[in-house]
Amino acid sequence: MNKGYGHGNRAQVGYAMIVVSASLAAVGLIALAIGGDVLYADNMQRDAVTHFNECKENDFKTDGCEKYWDRINNEVSGIYVDLER
């Protein structure tokens, strides 16, 4: 008698293979969507850093800078500004 090698275990392996192949297909589709822009993530990060620096110059009071308010005015960030408008 073969313990542990029944039909149920083979089915689980089959389902796992389907999940793995689906995730690889998703990665492939994302790669196709990004296409020739191989520095896509780098460009996103540069844009975010530029936006943060512009907000920092304006004491985080301009439009769109509200998202940084919960991360400043503490010891860790080292950035202290008066957020009262």
N, C-alpha and C positions, 0 to 999 in steps of 0.2 A: 504494500500500500504506500503510495507516494503522498506523504503529508506535506501540505503547503504548496503543492503544485496543481491545485484543482483549477477548474474553469474560472472561478471567481478571481483568482490572482492574475490569470492571463488577461482577463477583461480589464482589471485595474491598470495593468501595464499598457494595454491598448489605449485606454483613455488618457493615460499620462503621455503617451506618444502623440496623441491628437492635440493635447494642450501645448506640448512643446512645439509642434509644427505650426500651430496657430500663432504662437508668440513669435516665432521666427518670421512668419509671414507678415505680422504686424510691424516688426522691425524693418523688414524689407520695404513695406509701403511707406513708412516714415522716411526712410532713406531716399525713396523716389520722390516724395513730396518736397524734401529739402533740396534735392537735385544738386545743382552745381555749386550751391552756396555751402562749401565745406566749413566755413567759419561762421555758420549761423549762430551757434551758441556764443561764440566769442563776440560777435556783433551785438547780440542781445545784452551781454554783460557790459560791454563798453557803453552802450546807450544808457543802461541803468546807472552806471558810475557817473556818467556825464550829468544825468538828471539829478543825482544825489548831490554832486558838487555845486550845481546851479542852485539847488535848494539851500545848501549850506551857506552860500554867499549871500542869500537873501533871508537868512535866519529862519528858514523853513516856514515862511509866511505867505509865499506865493501859492497860486492854485496848483493842486496836484502834489503838494509837499506834505499834506496831512497824513499820508501813509507812513511817514517817518516819525511822527510825534511820539508813538509808543516806544521808540527805540533810542530816543535822545533824552537828555536831562538825567543821566545816571552815571554812576562811576565807571561802568564798563565802556560806554561809548566815549566818555571824556568830552562830550559836546553839551554845553549848557547854554540854552537860549530862553528868553522870555517869550512864551507863546501867546501872551495876551495881545489881542489885535487892537 
